[in-house]
């Protein structure tokens, strides 16, 4: 069965320093993986997705993620954090069992950015 | 602008009452989903629908009901049988429920509080 594990529930960085949010996945198939961002009391916005093309995926707002099959990881990175990046981030895998595409969410990582 | 509209943004309900959350999309998407979000638990799937007049239970369907009479609309009713209804509810849609590599688009959510 497909699942995702977000290794950190909270991450705090200083503005201008790199961001690393870690995600490991488990999948019996070649997975589709996504990162979503959620600002307080808002819906979720897609940052980027991996669907078996290039292993390094570039997303919006300077974020990128690298799919590493050998490590079953899909970590999210950004070279320089901005105050507006403070939000909760979800790693998501697509469940390919059955006839319906269902998304399985990690428990989220709350990113704090200090001035 | 195309998107998903959830209403109301905040909802208060007395114990023992049923309440209906609205979700409308103008993206011409076939599939629609309802998720529940609780702190530290990520998003959990309540119900999903691949096409009009069809819907399936997700992982936590007990105490909830849905209908899909129109492609654009997928209302969720939280019944009095739901033992812990206070949560943030998110509606989503995707172009097709059968394509495993497609992302979901989310509404802004409804925060339900039982008083």
gemmi code that builds the backbone of each chain (N, CA, C; Angstrom):
import gemmi

chains = {
    "A": [
        ("UNK", (0.844, -1.186, 0.000), (0.000, 0.000, 0.000), (0.883, 1.240, 0.000)),
        ("UNK", (0.307, 2.296, -0.573), (1.052, 3.552, -0.628), (0.930, 4.313, 0.690)),
        ("UNK", (2.014, 5.001, 1.067), (1.988, 5.857, 2.248), (3.118, 6.872, 2.147)),
        ("UNK", (3.019, 7.922, 2.930), (4.097, 8.904, 3.015), (4.368, 9.208, 4.470)),
        ("UNK", (5.633, 9.479, 4.777), (6.043, 9.861, 6.121), (6.808, 11.168, 6.049)),
        ("UNK", (6.314, 12.174, 6.717), (7.034, 13.437, 6.812), (7.812, 13.404, 8.115)),
        ("UNK", (9.103, 13.519, 7.994), (9.994, 13.186, 9.098), (10.042, 14.261, 10.178)),
        ("UNK", (9.612, 15.466, 9.868), (9.649, 16.555, 10.834), (8.275, 17.203, 10.914)),
        ("UNK", (7.744, 17.333, 12.117), (6.454, 18.004, 12.245), (6.624, 19.522, 12.263)),
        ("UNK", (7.780, 19.997, 12.718), (8.076, 21.434, 12.756), (9.504, 21.653, 12.264)),
        ("UNK", (9.679, 22.691, 11.444), (11.001, 23.115, 11.009), (11.062, 24.631, 11.148)),
        ("UNK", (12.161, 25.133, 11.710), (12.337, 26.577, 11.858), (13.644, 26.978, 11.186)),
        ("UNK", (13.571, 28.001, 10.335), (14.766, 28.504, 9.648), (14.776, 30.023, 9.761)),
        ("UNK", (15.922, 30.590, 9.496), (16.031, 32.045, 9.432), (15.821, 32.511, 8.000)),
        ("UNK", (15.273, 33.693, 7.857), (15.065, 34.245, 6.518), (16.395, 34.297, 5.770)),
        ("UNK", (16.363, 33.858, 4.519), (17.570, 33.869, 3.700), (18.388, 32.597, 3.761)),
        ("UNK", (18.057, 31.683, 4.653), (18.778, 30.402, 4.749), (18.009, 29.311, 4.013)),
        ("UNK", (18.676, 28.182, 3.709), (18.003, 27.126, 2.948), (16.906, 26.418, 3.743)),
        ("UNK", (15.951, 25.895, 2.987), (14.855, 25.112, 3.554), (14.972, 23.667, 3.086)),
        ("UNK", (14.786, 22.726, 4.010), (14.731, 21.301, 3.677), (13.584, 20.682, 4.452)),
        ("UNK", (12.577, 20.186, 3.748), (11.461, 19.473, 4.356), (11.501, 18.041, 3.832)),
        ("UNK", (11.554, 17.079, 4.751), (11.833, 15.707, 4.359), (10.575, 14.859, 4.227)),
        ("UNK", (10.586, 14.003, 3.220), (9.441, 13.118, 2.968), (9.959, 11.782, 2.450)),
        ("UNK", (9.534, 10.705, 3.067), (9.780, 9.359, 2.551), (8.455, 8.741, 2.135)),
        ("UNK", (8.490, 7.926, 1.115), (7.259, 7.319, 0.618), (7.406, 5.808, 0.585)),
        ("UNK", (6.260, 5.160, 0.529), (6.199, 3.717, 0.326), (5.174, 3.461, -0.764)),
        ("UNK", (5.595, 2.711, -1.783), (4.670, 2.476, -2.884), (5.019, 1.180, -3.595)),
        ("UNK", (4.003, 0.422, -3.932), (4.207, -0.811, -4.684), (4.367, -0.539, -6.175)),
        ("UNK", (4.009, 0.650, -6.581), (4.070, 1.012, -7.985), (5.043, 2.171, -8.159)),
        ("UNK", (5.303, 2.538, -9.389), (6.032, 3.766, -9.650), (5.117, 4.914, -9.233)),
        ("UNK", (5.481, 5.676, -8.228), (4.514, 6.606, -7.624), (4.381, 7.936, -8.354)),
        ("UNK", (3.245, 8.574, -8.136), (3.114, 10.005, -8.372), (3.179, 10.682, -7.016)),
        ("UNK", (4.005, 11.719, -6.921), (4.226, 12.404, -5.649), (3.998, 13.895, -5.820)),
        ("UNK", (3.478, 14.507, -4.773), (3.134, 15.921, -4.816), (3.579, 16.595, -3.516)),
        ("UNK", (3.839, 17.877, -3.608), (3.956, 18.730, -2.428), (2.911, 19.838, -2.541)),
        ("UNK", (2.167, 20.004, -1.419), (1.181, 21.070, -1.321), (1.576, 21.985, -0.165)),
        ("UNK", (1.158, 23.257, -0.264), (1.366, 24.218, 0.811), (0.013, 24.735, 1.276)),
        ("UNK", (-0.089, 24.956, 2.597), (-1.327, 25.484, 3.164), (-0.996, 26.613, 4.123)),
        ("UNK", (-1.500, 27.807, 3.816), (-1.392, 28.922, 4.746), (-2.563, 28.865, 5.714)),
        ("UNK", (-2.446, 29.485, 6.892), (-3.448, 29.330, 7.956), (-4.869, 29.584, 7.482)),
        ("UNK", (-5.735, 28.634, 7.817), (-7.161, 28.720, 7.495), (-7.440, 28.879, 5.999)),
        ("UNK", (-6.577, 28.346, 5.178), (-6.749, 28.396, 3.726), (-6.776, 26.998, 3.152)),
        ("UNK", (-7.119, 26.910, 1.875), (-7.040, 25.632, 1.186), (-5.603, 25.292, 0.841)),
        ("UNK", (-5.423, 24.181, 0.139), (-4.092, 23.735, -0.234), (-3.765, 24.159, -1.657)),
        ("UNK", (-2.508, 24.521, -1.861), (-2.040, 24.925, -3.183), (-0.926, 23.992, -3.614)),
        ("UNK", (-0.974, 23.537, -4.853), (0.053, 22.644, -5.365), (1.355, 23.401, -5.579)),
        ("UNK", (2.443, 22.880, -4.992), (3.776, 23.443, -5.221), (4.451, 22.789, -6.421)),
        ("UNK", (4.397, 21.456, -6.465), (5.038, 20.725, -7.551), (4.558, 19.283, -7.527)),
        ("UNK", (4.837, 18.569, -8.649), (4.473, 17.158, -8.698), (5.502, 16.371, -9.497)),
        ("UNK", (5.674, 15.114, -9.137), (6.546, 14.179, -9.844), (5.678, 13.071, -10.438)),
        ("UNK", (5.845, 12.847, -11.748), (5.046, 11.802, -12.385), (5.892, 10.977, -13.347)),
        ("UNK", (7.073, 10.591, -12.911), (7.991, 9.674, -13.605), (8.710, 10.303, -14.802)),
        ("UNK", (8.747, 11.594, -14.877), (9.568, 12.247, -15.898), (10.921, 12.585, -15.249)),
        ("UNK", (11.342, 13.824, -15.255), (12.607, 14.219, -14.644), (12.559, 14.020, -13.139)),
        ("UNK", (13.659, 13.552, -12.576), (13.679, 13.276, -11.133), (13.809, 14.548, -10.307)),
        ("UNK", (14.339, 15.623, -10.890), (14.394, 16.906, -10.201), (13.243, 17.751, -10.713)),
        ("UNK", (12.342, 18.076, -9.809), (11.120, 18.774, -10.196), (11.158, 20.193, -9.650)),
        ("UNK", (10.931, 21.144, -10.516), (10.881, 22.542, -10.078), (9.425, 22.969, -9.929)),
        ("UNK", (9.163, 23.714, -8.853), (7.799, 24.156, -8.606), (7.706, 25.669, -8.530)),
        ("UNK", (6.640, 26.110, -7.909), (6.423, 27.551, -7.795), (7.203, 28.129, -6.617)),
        ("UNK", (7.390, 29.441, -6.629), (8.009, 30.170, -5.518), (9.426, 29.691, -5.193)),
        ("UNK", (10.145, 29.150, -6.155), (11.534, 28.764, -5.967), (11.748, 27.404, -5.313)),
        ("UNK", (10.688, 26.661, -5.049), (10.812, 25.335, -4.449), (11.158, 24.290, -5.511)),
        ("UNK", (11.869, 23.252, -5.070), (12.098, 22.109, -5.919), (12.201, 20.858, -5.059)),
        ("UNK", (12.040, 19.698, -5.710), (12.116, 18.433, -4.997), (12.792, 17.414, -5.896)),
        ("UNK", (13.506, 16.503, -5.278), (14.205, 15.470, -6.030), (13.677, 14.098, -5.660)),
        ("UNK", (13.258, 13.350, -6.656), (12.786, 11.981, -6.462), (13.997, 11.056, -6.453)),
        ("UNK", (14.176, 10.330, -5.329), (15.286, 9.387, -5.217), (14.701, 8.008, -4.920)),
        ("UNK", (14.657, 7.180, -5.952), (14.039, 5.858, -5.804), (14.813, 4.995, -4.818)),
        ("UNK", (16.148, 5.067, -4.865), (16.969, 4.212, -4.001), (16.765, 4.531, -2.530)),
        ("UNK", (16.408, 5.785, -2.245), (16.192, 6.202, -0.865), (14.696, 6.333, -0.539)),
        ("UNK", (13.850, 6.076, -1.483), (12.390, 6.277, -1.368), (12.078, 7.623, -0.726)),
        ("UNK", (12.721, 8.668, -1.272), (12.545, 9.996, -0.700), (12.100, 10.995, -1.751)),
        ("UNK", (11.480, 12.059, -1.277), (11.025, 13.144, -2.149), (11.090, 14.418, -1.324)),
        ("UNK", (12.283, 14.832, -0.966), (12.482, 15.987, -0.088), (12.267, 17.302, -0.834)),
        ("UNK", (11.679, 18.258, -0.149), (11.405, 19.585, -0.700), (12.486, 20.552, -0.250)),
        ("UNK", (13.009, 21.347, -1.158), (14.074, 22.291, -0.815), (13.811, 23.656, -1.441)),
        ("UNK", (14.450, 24.651, -0.834), (14.447, 26.000, -1.380), (15.738, 26.647, -0.937)),
        ("UNK", (16.474, 27.321, -1.833), (17.792, 27.832, -1.472), (17.763, 28.923, -0.404)),
        ("UNK", (16.706, 29.744, -0.423), (16.677, 30.906, 0.463), (15.251, 31.153, 0.929)),
        ("UNK", (15.023, 31.026, 2.227), (13.662, 31.158, 2.753), (13.229, 32.616, 2.803)),
        ("UNK", (11.948, 32.794, 2.562), (11.326, 34.115, 2.659), (10.249, 34.054, 3.727)),
        ("UNK", (9.970, 35.206, 4.333), (8.957, 35.227, 5.396), (7.620, 34.656, 4.919)),
        ("UNK", (7.294, 34.883, 3.668), (6.015, 34.408, 3.141), (5.957, 32.890, 2.970)),
        ("UNK", (7.096, 32.209, 3.148), (7.102, 30.740, 3.050), (6.562, 30.074, 4.312)),
        ("UNK", (6.392, 30.826, 5.377), (5.871, 30.261, 6.627), (4.470, 29.717, 6.386)),
        ("UNK", (4.318, 28.399, 6.566), (3.065, 27.717, 6.241), (3.219, 26.250, 6.627)),
        ("UNK", (2.186, 25.465, 6.354), (2.280, 24.028, 6.550), (2.410, 23.362, 5.184)),
        ("UNK", (3.269, 22.360, 5.112), (3.567, 21.701, 3.860), (3.218, 20.212, 3.960)),
        ("UNK", (2.567, 19.713, 2.921), (2.126, 18.318, 2.896), (2.750, 17.582, 1.725)),
        ("UNK", (3.334, 16.437, 2.029), (3.808, 15.509, 1.018), (2.682, 14.519, 0.738)),
        ("UNK", (2.456, 14.220, -0.531), (1.280, 13.436, -0.922), (1.687, 12.404, -1.967)),
        ("UNK", (1.142, 11.187, -1.832), (1.360, 10.146, -2.841), (0.003, 9.753, -3.416)),
        ("UNK", (0.008, 9.421, -4.685), (-1.228, 9.001, -5.334), (-1.411, 7.507, -5.142)),
        ("UNK", (-2.569, 7.127, -4.631), (-2.886, 5.724, -4.384), (-3.434, 5.117, -5.660)),
        ("UNK", (-2.701, 4.189, -6.235), (-3.094, 3.632, -7.526), (-3.880, 2.339, -7.410)),
        ("UNK", (-4.284, 1.975, -6.192), (-5.114, 0.784, -6.065), (-6.502, 1.078, -6.621)),
        ("UNK", (-7.102, 0.086, -7.234), (-8.473, 0.249, -7.691), (-8.569, 1.176, -8.875)),
        ("UNK", (-9.790, 1.616, -9.148), (-10.053, 2.389, -10.347), (-10.042, 3.888, -10.113)),
        ("UNK", (-9.866, 4.314, -8.898), (-9.972, 5.738, -8.601), (-8.670, 6.274, -8.061)),
        ("UNK", (-8.299, 7.453, -8.566), (-7.120, 8.140, -8.060), (-7.439, 8.770, -6.715)),
        ("UNK", (-6.790, 8.333, -5.656), (-6.968, 8.941, -4.351), (-5.624, 9.403, -3.849)),
        ("UNK", (-5.618, 10.543, -3.216), (-4.389, 11.114, -2.689), (-4.245, 10.749, -1.219)),
        ("UNK", (-3.041, 10.321, -0.843), (-2.748, 9.980, 0.542), (-1.788, 11.018, 1.082)),
        ("UNK", (-2.190, 11.676, 2.159), (-1.448, 12.816, 2.693), (-0.557, 12.412, 3.848)),
        ("UNK", (0.618, 13.040, 3.923), (1.410, 12.977, 5.121), (0.789, 13.850, 6.202)),
        ("UNK", (1.370, 13.809, 7.386), (0.797, 14.540, 8.518), (1.196, 16.004, 8.548)),
        ("UNK", (2.036, 16.432, 7.622), (2.359, 17.842, 7.500), (3.615, 18.253, 8.250)),
        ("UNK", (4.290, 19.275, 7.705), (5.432, 19.919, 8.357), (5.153, 21.404, 8.432)),
        ("UNK", (5.187, 21.933, 9.640), (4.943, 23.362, 9.838), (6.274, 24.094, 9.757)),
        ("UNK", (6.389, 24.965, 8.786), (7.616, 25.720, 8.570), (7.484, 27.114, 9.176)),
        ("UNK", (8.389, 27.447, 10.078), (8.467, 28.790, 10.649), (9.704, 29.481, 10.079)),
        ("UNK", (9.575, 30.738, 9.722), (10.684, 31.512, 9.189), (10.934, 32.689, 10.112)),
        ("UNK", (12.118, 32.723, 10.697), (12.473, 33.771, 11.653), (13.150, 34.935, 10.938)),
        ("UNK", (12.835, 36.158, 11.339), (13.456, 37.327, 10.675), (14.945, 37.447, 11.008)),
    ],
    "B": [
        ("UNK", (-12.830, 33.738, -12.950), (-11.748, 32.808, -12.679), (-12.305, 31.434, -12.332)),
        ("UNK", (-11.646, 30.368, -12.849), (-12.063, 29.026, -12.498), (-11.579, 28.660, -11.125)),
        ("UNK", (-12.386, 27.858, -10.409), (-11.955, 27.468, -9.092), (-13.009, 26.693, -8.348)),
        ("UNK", (-12.741, 26.481, -7.075), (-13.651, 25.751, -6.197), (-14.097, 26.689, -5.091)),
        ("UNK", (-15.387, 26.761, -4.868), (-15.938, 27.648, -3.858), (-16.605, 26.834, -2.768)),
        ("UNK", (-16.157, 27.045, -1.549), (-16.788, 26.406, -0.401), (-17.498, 27.476, 0.418)),
        ("UNK", (-18.662, 27.122, 0.902), (-19.374, 28.044, 1.785), (-20.171, 27.263, 2.815)),
        ("UNK", (-20.351, 27.872, 3.996), (-19.720, 29.115, 4.446), (-18.277, 28.875, 4.871)),
        ("UNK", (-17.566, 29.934, 5.211), (-16.178, 29.799, 5.668), (-16.149, 29.302, 7.103)),
        ("UNK", (-17.086, 29.793, 7.925), (-17.209, 29.353, 9.310), (-18.651, 28.914, 9.555)),
        ("UNK", (-18.800, 27.839, 10.336), (-20.128, 27.291, 10.587), (-20.179, 26.774, 12.018)),
        ("UNK", (-21.255, 27.148, 12.703), (-21.443, 26.678, 14.065), (-22.705, 25.828, 14.111)),
        ("UNK", (-22.610, 24.727, 14.822), (-23.737, 23.803, 14.876), (-23.963, 23.363, 16.297)),
        ("UNK", (-25.234, 23.241, 16.649), (-25.553, 22.691, 17.960), (-25.511, 21.175, 17.885)),
        ("UNK", (-25.179, 20.562, 18.979), (-25.161, 19.096, 19.025), (-26.532, 18.556, 18.655)),
        ("UNK", (-26.533, 17.483, 17.850), (-27.794, 16.863, 17.452), (-28.366, 17.389, 16.160)),
        ("UNK", (-27.765, 18.433, 15.600), (-28.248, 18.997, 14.344), (-27.448, 18.489, 13.168)),
        ("UNK", (-28.130, 18.314, 12.045), (-27.425, 18.073, 10.788), (-27.048, 19.421, 10.180)),
        ("UNK", (-25.963, 19.433, 9.423), (-25.555, 20.662, 8.743), (-24.941, 20.285, 7.402)),
        ("UNK", (-25.169, 21.141, 6.397), (-24.671, 20.854, 5.047), (-23.653, 21.884, 4.626)),
        ("UNK", (-22.504, 21.389, 4.143), (-21.436, 22.230, 3.639), (-21.498, 22.230, 2.118)),
        ("UNK", (-21.361, 23.410, 1.541), (-21.489, 23.551, 0.097), (-20.120, 23.517, -0.574)),
        ("UNK", (-20.061, 22.908, -1.755), (-18.859, 22.901, -2.586), (-19.280, 22.979, -4.044)),
        ("UNK", (-18.798, 24.002, -4.740), (-19.112, 24.212, -6.152), (-17.811, 24.419, -6.921)),
        ("UNK", (-17.721, 23.804, -8.110), (-16.529, 24.012, -8.949), (-16.946, 24.355, -10.369)),
        ("UNK", (-16.167, 25.236, -10.994), (-16.434, 25.606, -12.391), (-15.234, 25.261, -13.268)),
        ("UNK", (-14.522, 24.209, -12.881), (-13.335, 23.751, -13.617), (-13.671, 22.653, -14.621)),
        ("UNK", (-14.914, 22.243, -14.665), (-15.361, 21.146, -15.521), (-14.651, 19.827, -15.163)),
        ("UNK", (-14.351, 19.649, -13.891), (-13.704, 18.428, -13.438), (-14.739, 17.339, -13.182)),
        ("UNK", (-14.339, 16.107, -13.492), (-15.244, 14.984, -13.255), (-15.246, 14.550, -11.786)),
        ("UNK", (-14.072, 14.540, -11.164), (-13.943, 13.974, -9.820), (-13.979, 15.061, -8.754)),
        ("UNK", (-14.635, 14.746, -7.649), (-14.677, 15.661, -6.513), (-14.484, 14.871, -5.229)),
        ("UNK", (-13.944, 15.540, -4.218), (-13.537, 14.882, -2.978), (-13.879, 15.759, -1.771)),
        ("UNK", (-14.119, 15.106, -0.637), (-14.225, 15.800, 0.644), (-13.190, 15.215, 1.589)),
        ("UNK", (-12.417, 16.141, 2.213), (-11.421, 15.766, 3.200), (-11.746, 16.445, 4.526)),
        ("UNK", (-11.317, 15.788, 5.578), (-11.392, 16.375, 6.904), (-9.972, 16.585, 7.393)),
        ("UNK", (-9.701, 17.741, 8.019), (-8.370, 18.051, 8.516), (-8.442, 18.331, 10.005)),
        ("UNK", (-7.669, 17.573, 10.773), (-7.513, 17.780, 12.199), (-6.048, 18.033, 12.485)),
        ("UNK", (-5.734, 18.821, 13.496), (-4.333, 19.163, 13.778), (-3.465, 17.908, 13.940)),
        ("UNK", (-2.328, 17.891, 13.250), (-1.371, 16.805, 13.384), (-1.743, 15.516, 12.692)),
        ("UNK", (-2.868, 15.503, 11.948), (-3.306, 14.257, 11.300), (-3.341, 14.351, 9.782)),
        ("UNK", (-2.930, 15.435, 9.216), (-3.022, 15.551, 7.768), (-4.468, 15.597, 7.321)),
        ("UNK", (-4.711, 15.202, 6.082), (-6.061, 15.197, 5.531), (-6.539, 13.764, 5.379)),
        ("UNK", (-7.783, 13.540, 5.782), (-8.371, 12.214, 5.657), (-9.597, 12.273, 4.755)),
        ("UNK", (-9.704, 11.283, 3.869), (-10.751, 11.283, 2.849), (-12.072, 10.806, 3.430)),
        ("UNK", (-13.135, 11.625, 3.218), (-14.463, 11.277, 3.717), (-15.265, 10.572, 2.623)),
        ("UNK", (-15.464, 11.248, 1.499), (-16.191, 10.711, 0.358), (-15.534, 11.229, -0.911)),
        ("UNK", (-15.742, 10.496, -2.009), (-15.303, 10.979, -3.304), (-16.296, 10.559, -4.373)),
        ("UNK", (-16.257, 11.281, -5.475), (-17.178, 11.031, -6.573), (-16.414, 11.155, -7.885)),
        ("UNK", (-16.513, 10.131, -8.725), (-15.829, 10.171, -10.023), (-16.686, 10.818, -11.101)),
        ("UNK", (-17.994, 10.623, -10.999), (-18.911, 11.171, -12.001), (-20.219, 11.514, -11.331)),
        ("UNK", (-21.062, 12.211, -12.072), (-22.380, 12.583, -11.564), (-23.175, 11.330, -11.181)),
        ("UNK", (-23.920, 11.454, -10.090), (-24.786, 10.386, -9.587), (-24.022, 9.160, -9.102)),
        ("UNK", (-22.755, 9.331, -8.831), (-21.965, 8.229, -8.273), (-21.037, 8.770, -7.209)),
        ("UNK", (-20.925, 8.082, -6.070), (-19.968, 8.476, -5.050), (-19.601, 7.250, -4.224)),
        ("UNK", (-18.433, 7.335, -3.606), (-17.908, 6.215, -2.835), (-17.438, 6.683, -1.469)),
        ("UNK", (-17.496, 5.815, -0.488), (-16.995, 6.132, 0.842), (-15.475, 6.178, 0.832)),
        ("UNK", (-14.929, 7.115, 1.592), (-13.497, 7.168, 1.820), (-13.145, 6.450, 3.106)),
        ("UNK", (-12.123, 6.937, 3.763), (-11.611, 6.251, 4.949), (-12.408, 6.537, 6.218)),
        ("UNK", (-13.128, 7.671, 6.257), (-13.831, 8.058, 7.491), (-15.248, 8.536, 7.180)),
        ("UNK", (-16.031, 7.746, 6.474), (-17.357, 8.164, 5.991), (-18.448, 8.122, 7.061)),
        ("UNK", (-18.235, 7.438, 8.156), (-19.308, 7.285, 9.144), (-19.750, 8.634, 9.708)),
        ("UNK", (-21.076, 8.878, 9.672), (-21.619, 10.120, 10.187), (-21.702, 11.224, 9.149)),
        ("UNK", (-21.347, 10.912, 7.907), (-21.404, 11.886, 6.814), (-22.244, 11.333, 5.662)),
        ("UNK", (-22.805, 12.241, 4.860), (-23.470, 11.826, 3.629), (-23.212, 12.872, 2.558)),
        ("UNK", (-23.298, 12.448, 1.287), (-23.053, 13.349, 0.160), (-24.077, 13.067, -0.933)),
        ("UNK", (-24.108, 13.958, -1.913), (-24.869, 13.749, -3.128), (-24.086, 14.355, -4.281)),
        ("UNK", (-24.339, 13.882, -5.494), (-23.686, 14.437, -6.681), (-24.708, 14.443, -7.822)),
        ("UNK", (-25.636, 15.369, -7.710), (-26.708, 15.485, -8.704), (-26.276, 16.316, -9.912)),
        ("UNK", (-25.288, 17.171, -9.731), (-24.756, 17.994, -10.812), (-23.240, 17.871, -10.821)),
        ("UNK", (-22.661, 18.026, -11.978), (-21.206, 17.900, -12.097), (-20.503, 18.953, -11.241)),
        ("UNK", (-21.111, 20.145, -11.144), (-20.455, 21.255, -10.483), (-20.535, 21.214, -8.965)),
        ("UNK", (-21.413, 20.396, -8.408), (-21.744, 20.511, -6.998), (-21.585, 19.194, -6.260)),
        ("UNK", (-21.032, 19.263, -5.046), (-20.797, 18.045, -4.250), (-20.971, 18.408, -2.767)),
        ("UNK", (-22.210, 18.608, -2.324), (-22.419, 19.008, -0.933), (-22.202, 17.862, 0.055)),
        ("UNK", (-21.721, 18.228, 1.223), (-21.451, 17.278, 2.302), (-22.371, 17.582, 3.487)),
        ("UNK", (-23.088, 16.575, 3.965), (-23.909, 16.736, 5.158), (-23.238, 16.040, 6.329)),
        ("UNK", (-23.048, 16.794, 7.389), (-22.517, 16.245, 8.626), (-23.723, 15.942, 9.505)),
        ("UNK", (-23.948, 14.689, 9.784), (-25.152, 14.301, 10.510), (-24.885, 14.259, 12.014)),
        ("UNK", (-25.953, 14.115, 12.749), (-25.833, 14.032, 14.210), (-25.125, 12.750, 14.644)),
        ("UNK", (-24.973, 11.803, 13.723), (-24.287, 10.548, 14.050), (-22.774, 10.697, 14.073)),
        ("UNK", (-22.276, 11.814, 13.547), (-20.821, 12.053, 13.563), (-20.444, 12.486, 14.981)),
        ("UNK", (-19.647, 11.692, 15.642), (-19.411, 11.906, 17.079), (-18.472, 13.063, 17.383)),
        ("UNK", (-17.624, 13.414, 16.459), (-16.664, 14.484, 16.715), (-16.553, 15.359, 15.470)),
        ("UNK", (-17.562, 16.160, 15.176), (-17.597, 16.856, 13.890), (-16.759, 18.123, 13.807)),
        ("UNK", (-16.302, 18.653, 14.930), (-15.533, 19.894, 14.901), (-14.222, 19.654, 14.152)),
        ("UNK", (-14.036, 20.337, 13.034), (-12.851, 20.142, 12.186), (-12.875, 21.162, 11.054)),
        ("UNK", (-11.813, 21.138, 10.273), (-11.709, 21.950, 9.064), (-11.983, 21.022, 7.880)),
        ("UNK", (-12.952, 21.381, 7.042), (-13.369, 20.528, 5.937), (-12.938, 21.139, 4.612)),
        ("UNK", (-12.304, 20.322, 3.795), (-11.785, 20.778, 2.503), (-12.401, 19.979, 1.373)),
        ("UNK", (-12.865, 20.700, 0.381), (-13.395, 20.097, -0.830), (-12.337, 20.223, -1.921)),
        ("UNK", (-12.246, 19.228, -2.773), (-11.260, 19.256, -3.855), (-11.862, 18.653, -5.114)),
        ("UNK", (-11.227, 18.951, -6.241), (-11.644, 18.319, -7.490), (-10.415, 17.999, -8.323)),
        ("UNK", (-10.552, 17.048, -9.231), (-9.495, 16.739, -10.186), (-10.145, 16.428, -11.525)),
        ("UNK", (-9.343, 16.556, -12.576), (-9.913, 16.452, -13.910), (-10.549, 15.092, -14.146)),
        ("UNK", (-9.951, 14.062, -13.542), (-10.504, 12.720, -13.676), (-10.133, 11.910, -12.455)),
        ("UNK", (-11.046, 11.118, -11.988), (-10.746, 10.244, -10.861), (-9.999, 8.992, -11.264)),
        ("UNK", (-9.849, 8.771, -12.559), (-9.226, 7.537, -13.036), (-7.769, 7.720, -13.415)),
        ("UNK", (-7.275, 8.956, -13.421), (-5.885, 9.208, -13.810), (-5.054, 9.364, -12.557)),
        ("UNK", (-4.072, 8.492, -12.365), (-3.335, 8.449, -11.117), (-2.320, 9.549, -10.976)),
        ("UNK", (-2.008, 10.261, -12.037), (-0.958, 11.271, -11.932), (-1.487, 12.699, -11.989)),
        ("UNK", (-2.776, 12.868, -11.700), (-3.343, 14.212, -11.753), (-3.508, 14.768, -10.350)),
        ("UNK", (-3.256, 16.091, -10.246), (-3.347, 16.717, -8.944), (-4.776, 17.124, -8.643)),
        ("UNK", (-5.026, 17.397, -7.385), (-6.316, 17.913, -6.954), (-6.214, 19.411, -6.697)),
        ("UNK", (-7.323, 20.099, -6.950), (-7.432, 21.526, -6.676), (-8.374, 21.693, -5.489)),
        ("UNK", (-8.009, 22.567, -4.567), (-8.735, 22.664, -3.315), (-9.501, 23.975, -3.177)),
        ("UNK", (-10.625, 23.896, -2.455), (-11.313, 25.087, -2.020), (-10.645, 25.673, -0.784)),
        ("UNK", (-11.214, 26.767, -0.263), (-10.617, 27.473, 0.862), (-11.028, 26.898, 2.209)),
        ("UNK", (-11.925, 25.929, 2.198), (-12.259, 25.235, 3.432), (-13.419, 25.838, 4.197)),
        ("UNK", (-14.058, 24.996, 5.010), (-15.096, 25.412, 5.953), (-14.705, 24.905, 7.327)),
        ("UNK", (-14.676, 25.827, 8.282), (-14.360, 25.421, 9.660), (-15.679, 25.227, 10.398)),
        ("UNK", (-15.929, 23.992, 10.790), (-17.159, 23.652, 11.511), (-16.858, 23.501, 12.993)),
        ("UNK", (-17.661, 24.161, 13.796), (-17.525, 24.060, 15.246), (-18.862, 23.662, 15.857)),
        ("UNK", (-18.835, 22.635, 16.673), (-20.047, 22.217, 17.379), (-20.076, 22.893, 18.738)),
        ("UNK", (-21.208, 23.565, 19.014), (-21.299, 24.314, 20.276), (-22.398, 23.719, 21.168)),
    ],
}
model = gemmi.Model(1)
for chain_id, residues in chains.items():
    chain = gemmi.Chain(chain_id)
    for i, (resn, *xyz) in enumerate(residues, 1):
        res = gemmi.Residue()
        res.name, res.seqid = resn, gemmi.SeqId(i, " ")
        for name, pos in zip(("N", "CA", "C"), xyz):
            atom = gemmi.Atom()
            atom.name, atom.element = name, gemmi.Element(name[0])
            atom.pos, atom.b_iso = gemmi.Position(*pos), 0.0
            res.add_atom(atom)
        chain.add_residue(res)
    model.add_chain(chain)
structure = gemmi.Structure()
structure.add_model(model)
structure.setup_entities()
